[in-house]
Amino acid sequence: MIITLSYELEIKGASIHYRFLLLKKVVYAKEIEPSNIQKVIFKHAGWGRPGAYIKTKRGFNLRILFFSPIEVMEELQSYVNHYSIDWEEKKDFQVAYELKKRNEKREA
């Protein structure tokens, strides 16, 4: 039997909705408001894999890794800028981001 674990990220209005799914059923869900975000760090999570870490003031921090399509990172950057949230971009993030974007274009 194959057990599938997946997660979803949705930016809806001012909130970020994050859900873990096991066999397509929600096992954990979290909604984060801009006021609860301390900082967002954009960095690479392996060769050609951009990621982001959302540090919260209360509760668990979130790791946004291995999402497709790459536009998730663009939406998260727009969200951070729109709500004036403190953010940091590590030096290898842009390289990983461009590689992922290029690979997705090739696959399409």
Secondary structure by P-SEA (a helix, b strand, c coil): cbbbbbbbbbbcccbbbbbbbccccccbbbbbccccccbbbbbbccccccbbbbbbcccbbbbbccccccaaaaaaaaaaaaaccccccccaaaaaaaaaaaaaaaac
